Amino acid sequence: MIRVEYCPEGIAVPDAKVEAFVKELIDNQCSEKMCYGLLGIQVSTSNVFEFLRVMKKEKDIEVQFKFKGKIITPDKDGRIENWPNGFCDYYDNWLRRLLQNG
């Protein structure tokens, strides 16, 4: 299983490198880097989480996210039922501001 924590001090992955980064995470979960069946990493950019959700749907990988001590598990389609406030939502908040009247 891949566990990724969303935190400000984590790795920042550029958009152009997200797919390769996630595919390496998936490949490494079956390598000697694995610890007790879990591969964990801290990431500070939402693009990694979004692509992991895509891989959950397309490849049925086992993945969990962690945010402020809470475990978030996407469903089989990569959806998150109860999206925590502050979890990978900067982009959505900025878009919401663009759509506001005024």
VONU-293474 format. One line per field, with one value per atom (N, C-alpha, C, CB): residue number from 1; residue in three letters; atom name; x, y, z. Coordinates in Angstrom, 2 decimals. Glycine has a CB too. Example, Ala and Ser with C-alpha at 12.3 -4.5 7.8 and 13.67 -1.06 7.14 Angstrom:
% VONU-293474
seq	1, 1, 1, 1, 2, 2, 2, 2 $
type	ALA, ALA, ALA, ALA, SER, SER, SER, SER $
atom	N, CA, C, CB, N, CA, C, CB $
px	13.19, 12.30, 13.20, 11.31, 12.85, 13.67, 12.90, 14.08 $
py	-5.69, -4.50, -3.30, -4.47, -2.25, -1.06, 0.03, -0.60 $
pz	7.80, 7.80, 7.80, 9.05, 7.08, 7.14, 7.87, 5.72 $
END
This chain:
% VONU-293474
seq	1, 1, 1, 1, 2, 2, 2, 2, 3, 3, 3, 3, 4, 4, 4, 4, 5, 5, 5, 5, 6, 6, 6, 6, 7, 7, 7, 7, 8, 8, 8, 8, 9, 9, 9, 9, 10, 10, 10, 10, 11, 11, 11, 11, 12, 12, 12, 12, 13, 13, 13, 13, 14, 14, 14, 14, 15, 15, 15, 15, 16, 16, 16, 16, 17, 17, 17, 17, 18, 18, 18, 18, 19, 19, 19, 19, 20, 20, 20, 20, 21, 21, 21, 21, 22, 22, 22, 22, 23, 23, 23, 23, 24, 24, 24, 24, 25, 25, 25, 25, 26, 26, 26, 26, 27, 27, 27, 27, 28, 28, 28, 28, 29, 29, 29, 29, 30, 30, 30, 30, 31, 31, 31, 31, 32, 32, 32, 32, 33, 33, 33, 33, 34, 34, 34, 34, 35, 35, 35, 35, 36, 36, 36, 36, 37, 37, 37, 37, 38, 38, 38, 38, 39, 39, 39, 39, 40, 40, 40, 40, 41, 41, 41, 41, 42, 42, 42, 42, 43, 43, 43, 43, 44, 44, 44, 44, 45, 45, 45, 45, 46, 46, 46, 46, 47, 47, 47, 47, 48, 48, 48, 48, 49, 49, 49, 49, 50, 50, 50, 50, 51, 51, 51, 51, 52, 52, 52, 52, 53, 53, 53, 53, 54, 54, 54, 54, 55, 55, 55, 55, 56, 56, 56, 56, 57, 57, 57, 57, 58, 58, 58, 58, 59, 59, 59, 59, 60, 60, 60, 60, 61, 61, 61, 61, 62, 62, 62, 62, 63, 63, 63, 63, 64, 64, 64, 64, 65, 65, 65, 65, 66, 66, 66, 66, 67, 67, 67, 67, 68, 68, 68, 68, 69, 69, 69, 69, 70, 70, 70, 70, 71, 71, 71, 71, 72, 72, 72, 72, 73, 73, 73, 73, 74, 74, 74, 74, 75, 75, 75, 75, 76, 76, 76, 76, 77, 77, 77, 77, 78, 78, 78, 78, 79, 79, 79, 79, 80, 80, 80, 80, 81, 81, 81, 81, 82, 82, 82, 82, 83, 83, 83, 83, 84, 84, 84, 84, 85, 85, 85, 85, 86, 86, 86, 86, 87, 87, 87, 87, 88, 88, 88, 88, 89, 89, 89, 89, 90, 90, 90, 90, 91, 91, 91, 91, 92, 92, 92, 92, 93, 93, 93, 93, 94, 94, 94, 94, 95, 95, 95, 95, 96, 96, 96, 96, 97, 97, 97, 97, 98, 98, 98, 98, 99, 99, 99, 99, 100, 100, 100, 100, 101, 101, 101, 101, 102, 102, 102, 102 $
type	MET, MET, MET, MET, ILE, ILE, ILE, ILE, ARG, ARG, ARG, ARG, VAL, VAL, VAL, VAL, GLU, GLU, GLU, GLU, TYR, TYR, TYR, TYR, CYS, CYS, CYS, CYS, PRO, PRO, PRO, PRO, GLU, GLU, GLU, GLU, GLY, GLY, GLY, GLY, ILE, ILE, ILE, ILE, ALA, ALA, ALA, ALA, VAL, VAL, VAL, VAL, PRO, PRO, PRO, PRO, ASP, ASP, ASP, ASP, ALA, ALA, ALA, ALA, LYS, LYS, LYS, LYS, VAL, VAL, VAL, VAL, GLU, GLU, GLU, GLU, ALA, ALA, ALA, ALA, PHE, PHE, PHE, PHE, VAL, VAL, VAL, VAL, LYS, LYS, LYS, LYS, GLU, GLU, GLU, GLU, LEU, LEU, LEU, LEU, ILE, ILE, ILE, ILE, ASP, ASP, ASP, ASP, ASN, ASN, ASN, ASN, GLN, GLN, GLN, GLN, CYS, CYS, CYS, CYS, SER, SER, SER, SER, GLU, GLU, GLU, GLU, LYS, LYS, LYS, LYS, MET, MET, MET, MET, CYS, CYS, CYS, CYS, TYR, TYR, TYR, TYR, GLY, GLY, GLY, GLY, LEU, LEU, LEU, LEU, LEU, LEU, LEU, LEU, GLY, GLY, GLY, GLY, ILE, ILE, ILE, ILE, GLN, GLN, GLN, GLN, VAL, VAL, VAL, VAL, SER, SER, SER, SER, THR, THR, THR, THR, SER, SER, SER, SER, ASN, ASN, ASN, ASN, VAL, VAL, VAL, VAL, PHE, PHE, PHE, PHE, GLU, GLU, GLU, GLU, PHE, PHE, PHE, PHE, LEU, LEU, LEU, LEU, ARG, ARG, ARG, ARG, VAL, VAL, VAL, VAL, MET, MET, MET, MET, LYS, LYS, LYS, LYS, LYS, LYS, LYS, LYS, GLU, GLU, GLU, GLU, LYS, LYS, LYS, LYS, ASP, ASP, ASP, ASP, ILE, ILE, ILE, ILE, GLU, GLU, GLU, GLU, VAL, VAL, VAL, VAL, GLN, GLN, GLN, GLN, PHE, PHE, PHE, PHE, LYS, LYS, LYS, LYS, PHE, PHE, PHE, PHE, LYS, LYS, LYS, LYS, GLY, GLY, GLY, GLY, LYS, LYS, LYS, LYS, ILE, ILE, ILE, ILE, ILE, ILE, ILE, ILE, THR, THR, THR, THR, PRO, PRO, PRO, PRO, ASP, ASP, ASP, ASP, LYS, LYS, LYS, LYS, ASP, ASP, ASP, ASP, GLY, GLY, GLY, GLY, ARG, ARG, ARG, ARG, ILE, ILE, ILE, ILE, GLU, GLU, GLU, GLU, ASN, ASN, ASN, ASN, TRP, TRP, TRP, TRP, PRO, PRO, PRO, PRO, ASN, ASN, ASN, ASN, GLY, GLY, GLY, GLY, PHE, PHE, PHE, PHE, CYS, CYS, CYS, CYS, ASP, ASP, ASP, ASP, TYR, TYR, TYR, TYR, TYR, TYR, TYR, TYR, ASP, ASP, ASP, ASP, ASN, ASN, ASN, ASN, TRP, TRP, TRP, TRP, LEU, LEU, LEU, LEU, ARG, ARG, ARG, ARG, ARG, ARG, ARG, ARG, LEU, LEU, LEU, LEU, LEU, LEU, LEU, LEU, GLN, GLN, GLN, GLN, ASN, ASN, ASN, ASN, GLY, GLY, GLY, GLY $
atom	N, CA, C, CB, N, CA, C, CB, N, CA, C, CB, N, CA, C, CB, N, CA, C, CB, N, CA, C, CB, N, CA, C, CB, N, CA, C, CB, N, CA, C, CB, N, CA, C, CB, N, CA, C, CB, N, CA, C, CB, N, CA, C, CB, N, CA, C, CB, N, CA, C, CB, N, CA, C, CB, N, CA, C, CB, N, CA, C, CB, N, CA, C, CB, N, CA, C, CB, N, CA, C, CB, N, CA, C, CB, N, CA, C, CB, N, CA, C, CB, N, CA, C, CB, N, CA, C, CB, N, CA, C, CB, N, CA, C, CB, N, CA, C, CB, N, CA, C, CB, N, CA, C, CB, N, CA, C, CB, N, CA, C, CB, N, CA, C, CB, N, CA, C, CB, N, CA, C, CB, N, CA, C, CB, N, CA, C, CB, N, CA, C, CB, N, CA, C, CB, N, CA, C, CB, N, CA, C, CB, N, CA, C, CB, N, CA, C, CB, N, CA, C, CB, N, CA, C, CB, N, CA, C, CB, N, CA, C, CB, N, CA, C, CB, N, CA, C, CB, N, CA, C, CB, N, CA, C, CB, N, CA, C, CB, N, CA, C, CB, N, CA, C, CB, N, CA, C, CB, N, CA, C, CB, N, CA, C, CB, N, CA, C, CB, N, CA, C, CB, N, CA, C, CB, N, CA, C, CB, N, CA, C, CB, N, CA, C, CB, N, CA, C, CB, N, CA, C, CB, N, CA, C, CB, N, CA, C, CB, N, CA, C, CB, N, CA, C, CB, N, CA, C, CB, N, CA, C, CB, N, CA, C, CB, N, CA, C, CB, N, CA, C, CB, N, CA, C, CB, N, CA, C, CB, N, CA, C, CB, N, CA, C, CB, N, CA, C, CB, N, CA, C, CB, N, CA, C, CB, N, CA, C, CB, N, CA, C, CB, N, CA, C, CB, N, CA, C, CB, N, CA, C, CB, N, CA, C, CB, N, CA, C, CB, N, CA, C, CB, N, CA, C, CB, N, CA, C, CB, N, CA, C, CB, N, CA, C, CB, N, CA, C, CB, N, CA, C, CB, N, CA, C, CB, N, CA, C, CB, N, CA, C, CB, N, CA, C, CB, N, CA, C, CB, N, CA, C, CB $
px	0.83, 0.00, 0.88, -0.95, 0.43, 1.13, 0.39, 1.22, 1.12, 0.55, 1.28, 0.65, 0.51, 1.09, 0.46, 0.88, 1.34, 0.87, 0.98, 1.67, -0.07, -0.10, 0.40, -1.53, 1.59, 2.13, 3.02, 2.93, 3.08, 3.85, 5.35, 3.67, 5.90, 7.33, 7.69, 7.82, 6.69, 6.93, 7.56, 5.64, 7.74, 8.33, 7.38, 8.67, 7.93, 7.16, 7.51, 7.48, 6.50, 6.72, 6.15, 6.06, 6.99, 6.49, 5.44, 7.66, 4.49, 3.41, 3.92, 2.58, 4.95, 5.47, 6.10, 6.49, 6.38, 7.04, 6.14, 8.26, 4.88, 3.98, 3.77, 2.65, 3.47, 3.19, 4.39, 2.82, 5.58, 6.78, 7.01, 8.02, 6.78, 6.96, 6.00, 6.74, 4.74, 3.73, 4.02, 2.32, 4.39, 4.70, 5.90, 4.99, 6.87, 8.01, 7.54, 9.10, 6.62, 6.06, 5.39, 5.04, 4.63, 3.92, 4.93, 2.97, 5.95, 6.98, 7.75, 7.95, 8.06, 8.86, 8.10, 9.38, 6.79, 6.05, 6.33, 4.54, 6.90, 7.25, 8.76, 6.72, 9.49, 10.95, 11.46, 11.58, 12.77, 13.39, 13.15, 14.89, 12.67, 12.39, 11.12, 12.28, 10.34, 9.09, 9.35, 8.23, 8.52, 8.68, 7.36, 9.16, 7.33, 6.13, 4.90, 5.84, 5.11, 3.99, 3.48, 2.89, 4.14, 3.68, 4.81, 3.15, 4.52, 5.48, 4.90, 5.75, 5.59, 5.07, 5.97, 4.89, 5.35, 6.10, 5.28, 6.42, 5.97, 5.30, 5.44, 5.89, 4.31, 4.26, 3.51, 3.59, 3.96, 3.32, 2.50, 4.37, 2.41, 1.66, 0.51, 2.60, -0.64, -1.86, -1.84, -3.04, -1.00, -0.99, -0.65, 0.00, 0.18, 0.52, -0.72, 1.67, -1.49, -2.69, -3.72, -3.28, -3.86, -4.83, -4.46, -4.92, -3.17, -2.78, -2.86, -1.36, -2.59, -2.78, -4.25, -2.28, -5.15, -6.58, -6.91, -7.43, -6.29, -6.46, -5.95, -5.73, -4.76, -4.18, -5.04, -2.75, -5.69, -6.60, -7.72, -7.20, -8.26, -9.35, -8.85, -10.03, -7.73, -7.25, -6.50, -6.36, -5.74, -4.87, -5.26, -3.43, -6.27, -6.75, -5.61, -7.43, -4.77, -3.69, -4.27, -2.61, -3.54, -3.92, -3.24, -3.55, -4.03, -3.46, -4.30, -3.38, -3.61, -4.25, -3.52, -4.24, -4.27, -3.70, -3.82, -4.41, -2.91, -2.95, -2.91, -1.77, -3.76, -3.81, -4.25, -4.76, -3.40, -3.67, -4.08, -4.78, -3.36, -3.59, -4.75, -3.82, -5.49, -6.65, -6.27, -7.82, -6.72, -6.49, -7.65, -6.34, -7.31, -8.29, -8.08, -8.16, -9.13, -9.02, -9.95, -9.35, -9.39, -10.24, -11.02, -9.39, -12.23, -12.99, -12.42, -14.48, -13.05, -12.53, -12.42, -13.42, -13.17, -13.11, -12.23, -14.50, -11.51, -10.61, -11.29, -9.92, -12.57, -13.30, -13.08, -14.80, -13.17, -13.04, -14.39, -11.85, -15.02, -16.38, -16.44, -16.97, -15.63, -15.63, -14.32, -15.87, -14.27, -13.05, -12.76, -13.19, -11.64, -11.32, -10.95, -10.17, -11.42, -11.08, -9.57, -11.84, -8.92, -7.48, -6.69, -7.02, -7.33, -6.64, -6.66, -7.29, -5.51, -5.35, -6.45, -5.35, -6.79, -7.91, -7.55, -9.00, -6.26, -5.87, -6.41, -4.34, -6.21, -6.64, -8.15, -6.26, -8.92, -10.37, -10.78, -11.04, -10.10, -10.41, -10.10, -9.64, -9.00, -8.66, -9.68, -7.24, -10.09, -11.09, -12.42, -11.29, -12.78, -14.00, -13.95, -14.22, -12.80, -12.64, -12.78, -11.28, -12.28, -12.42, -13.88, -11.61, -14.65, -16.06, -17.00, -16.52, -16.49, -17.33, -17.65, -16.64, -18.85, -19.23, -18.53, -20.78, -18.23, -17.66, -16.55, -17.27 $
py	-1.18, 0.00, 1.25, -0.01, 2.24, 3.52, 4.48, 4.09, 5.10, 6.13, 7.43, 5.72, 8.46, 9.76, 10.79, 10.16, 11.53, 12.56, 13.92, 12.53, 14.71, 16.07, 17.01, 16.47, 17.61, 18.52, 19.57, 17.74, 20.77, 21.87, 21.58, 23.08, 20.73, 20.45, 19.30, 20.12, 18.73, 17.57, 17.94, 16.85, 16.93, 17.08, 17.86, 15.70, 18.82, 19.54, 18.92, 21.09, 18.44, 17.78, 18.66, 16.36, 19.06, 19.87, 19.11, 20.29, 19.83, 19.22, 18.26, 20.29, 18.65, 17.84, 16.53, 18.64, 16.41, 15.20, 14.34, 15.60, 14.72, 14.01, 12.56, 14.72, 12.32, 10.95, 10.03, 10.93, 10.48, 9.67, 9.44, 10.35, 10.47, 10.36, 9.31, 11.73, 9.38, 8.45, 7.04, 8.89, 6.89, 5.56, 4.96, 5.63, 5.80, 5.31, 4.87, 6.41, 5.62, 5.21, 3.84, 6.26, 3.65, 2.39, 1.26, 2.48, 1.49, 0.47, 0.14, 0.94, 1.15, 0.95, 0.27, 2.27, 0.22, -0.46, -1.95, -0.22, -2.45, -3.88, -4.09, -4.47, -3.10, -3.20, -3.30, -2.00, -3.28, -3.36, -2.10, -3.61, -1.02, 0.22, 0.11, 1.39, -0.91, -1.10, -1.49, -2.16, -1.01, -1.31, -1.83, -0.05, -3.09, -3.71, -3.55, -3.11, -3.60, -3.54, -2.15, -4.37, -1.13, 0.24, 1.10, 0.83, 1.87, 2.84, 4.21, 2.66, 4.99, 6.29, 7.43, 6.33, 8.57, 9.74, 10.98, 9.66, 12.10, 13.38, 14.26, 14.09, 14.81, 15.62, 16.91, 14.85, 18.01, 19.31, 19.83, 20.32, 19.10, 19.57, 18.63, 19.70, 19.21, 18.42, 17.59, 19.33, 17.96, 17.23, 15.75, 17.86, 15.42, 14.02, 13.27, 13.93, 13.88, 13.25, 13.04, 14.09, 14.02, 13.90, 12.76, 15.22, 12.63, 11.54, 10.18, 11.77, 10.13, 8.87, 8.46, 9.01, 9.41, 9.10, 8.52, 10.36, 9.06, 8.51, 7.08, 9.39, 6.84, 5.50, 4.52, 5.53, 5.00, 4.16, 3.65, 4.93, 4.55, 4.17, 3.28, 5.41, 3.66, 2.96, 1.67, 3.86, 1.64, 0.48, -0.24, 0.93, 0.29, -0.29, -0.48, -1.62, 0.54, 0.49, 0.67, 1.57, 0.21, 0.46, 1.74, -0.74, 2.74, 4.03, 4.65, 4.99, 5.31, 6.10, 7.43, 5.35, 8.44, 9.76, 10.08, 10.86, 10.91, 11.35, 12.87, 10.74, 13.45, 14.90, 15.25, 15.53, 15.99, 16.41, 15.22, 17.48, 14.11, 12.93, 12.06, 13.35, 12.49, 11.74, 10.92, 12.70, 9.67, 8.81, 9.00, 7.32, 9.21, 9.43, 8.33, 10.87, 7.56, 6.46, 6.71, 5.11, 6.89, 7.07, 5.77, 7.48, 5.92, 4.73, 4.15, 5.08, 3.11, 2.41, 3.31, 1.23, 4.40, 5.35, 6.56, 5.82, 6.52, 7.60, 8.77, 8.09, 8.63, 9.73, 9.71, 9.63, 10.90, 11.06, 11.57, 12.04, 10.78, 11.09, 12.34, 9.91, 12.40, 13.54, 14.28, 13.07, 15.24, 16.00, 16.95, 16.78, 16.76, 17.65, 19.07, 17.07, 20.05, 21.44, 21.62, 22.41, 22.19, 22.41, 21.33, 22.53, 20.22, 19.12, 19.34, 17.75, 19.71, 19.85, 20.71, 18.48, 21.82, 22.61, 24.05, 22.64, 24.35, 25.71, 26.07, 25.84, 25.16, 25.41, 25.66, 24.22, 24.81, 24.98, 26.31, 23.82, 26.67, 27.94, 29.13, 28.06, 29.06, 30.16, 30.24, 29.96, 29.10, 29.10, 29.66, 27.69, 29.30, 29.82, 31.35, 29.22, 31.89, 33.36, 33.99, 33.72, 33.31, 33.83, 33.87, 32.97, 32.91, 32.81, 33.72, 31.38, 34.26, 35.14, 36.41, 35.47, 36.92, 38.21, 39.34, 38.40, 40.36, 41.49, 42.07, 41.14 $
pz	0.00, 0.00, 0.00, 1.21, -0.70, -0.74, 0.19, -2.21, 1.10, 1.97, 1.72, 3.48, 1.41, 1.12, 2.05, -0.38, 2.72, 3.64, 2.98, 4.96, 3.08, 2.55, 3.64, 2.06, 3.44, 4.44, 3.77, 5.52, 4.33, 3.76, 3.62, 4.59, 4.49, 4.46, 3.51, 5.86, 2.86, 1.99, 0.66, 1.74, -0.16, -1.48, -2.39, -2.10, -3.13, -4.15, -5.50, -4.13, -6.21, -7.49, -8.60, -7.51, -9.57, -10.69, -11.51, -11.59, -12.06, -12.84, -13.91, -13.49, -14.62, -15.72, -15.26, -16.49, -13.97, -13.46, -12.57, -12.68, -12.43, -11.52, -11.94, -11.46, -13.21, -13.65, -13.40, -15.14, -13.74, -13.52, -12.02, -14.14, -11.21, -9.76, -9.17, -9.08, -9.56, -9.04, -9.53, -9.47, -10.78, -11.30, -10.57, -12.82, -10.18, -9.39, -8.00, -9.27, -7.41, -6.12, -6.23, -5.61, -7.29, -7.49, -7.69, -8.71, -8.50, -8.74, -7.47, -9.83, -6.66, -5.45, -4.32, -4.96, -4.40, -3.33, -3.34, -3.47, -4.43, -4.52, -4.43, -5.83, -3.95, -3.90, -2.46, -4.58, -2.33, -1.00, -0.19, -1.13, -0.81, -0.07, 0.76, -1.04, 0.51, 1.21, 2.67, 0.51, 3.56, 4.99, 5.54, 5.78, 5.90, 6.47, 5.57, 7.83, 4.26, 3.32, 3.05, 3.83, 3.60, 3.40, 2.86, 4.71, 1.85, 1.34, 1.66, -0.20, 2.49, 2.90, 2.47, 4.40, 2.15, 1.71, 2.04, 0.19, 2.24, 2.49, 1.26, 3.74, 0.81, -0.40, -0.10, -1.58, -0.69, -0.43, -1.60, -0.08, -2.69, -3.86, -4.18, -5.08, -4.50, -4.72, -5.99, -4.75, -6.96, -8.23, -8.05, -9.18, -7.09, -6.81, -6.32, -5.76, -5.44, -4.91, -6.01, -3.77, -6.88, -7.97, -8.90, -8.75, -9.23, -10.13, -9.44, -10.66, -8.14, -7.41, -7.43, -5.96, -7.38, -7.48, -8.86, -7.21, -9.90, -11.25, -11.31, -12.29, -10.73, -10.74, -9.93, -10.18, -8.87, -8.10, -9.02, -6.90, -9.82, -10.72, -11.87, -11.29, -12.48, -13.68, -13.37, -14.47, -12.28, -11.97, -10.69, -11.87, -10.00, -8.73, -7.73, -9.00, -7.58, -6.60, -5.20, -6.90, -4.19, -2.80, -2.36, -1.87, -2.02, -1.64, -0.53, -2.86, 0.39, 1.43, 1.54, 2.80, 1.88, 2.11, 3.60, 1.24, 4.08, 5.47, 5.48, 6.30, 6.30, 6.42, 7.83, 5.36, 8.54, 9.92, 10.80, 9.95, 10.63, 11.45, 11.01, 12.83, 10.00, 9.52, 8.28, 9.20, 8.22, 7.07, 6.09, 7.49, 4.83, 3.76, 2.73, 3.11, 2.46, 1.52, 0.34, 2.20, -0.86, -2.04, -2.34, -3.27, -2.89, -3.28, -4.57, -3.45, -5.12, -6.29, -7.52, -6.62, -7.53, -8.64, -8.35, -8.98, -7.23, -6.86, -6.17, -8.08, -5.92, -5.27, -3.76, -5.58, -3.17, -1.72, -1.21, -1.32, -0.37, 0.07, 0.95, 0.82, 1.98, 2.91, 2.79, 4.37, 1.90, 1.61, 2.77, 0.27, 3.46, 4.59, 4.13, 5.42, 4.85, 4.55, 4.69, 5.49, 3.67, 3.70, 3.00, 5.10, 2.63, 1.97, 0.45, 2.34, -0.09, -1.55, -2.16, -2.22, -1.53, -2.06, -2.44, -1.04, -2.52, -2.91, -4.29, -2.90, -5.24, -6.62, -6.70, -7.53, -6.04, -6.03, -5.39, -5.28, -4.32, -3.66, -4.55, -2.35, -5.29, -6.22, -7.35, -6.79, -7.89, -8.95, -8.45, -9.49, -7.23, -6.64, -6.56, -5.23, -6.21, -6.14, -7.51, -5.53, -8.54, -9.91, -10.35, -10.88, -9.89, -10.30, -9.52, -10.16, -8.41, -7.59, -8.35, -6.26, -8.13, -8.72, -7.96, -8.68, -8.68, -7.97, -8.63, -6.68 $
END
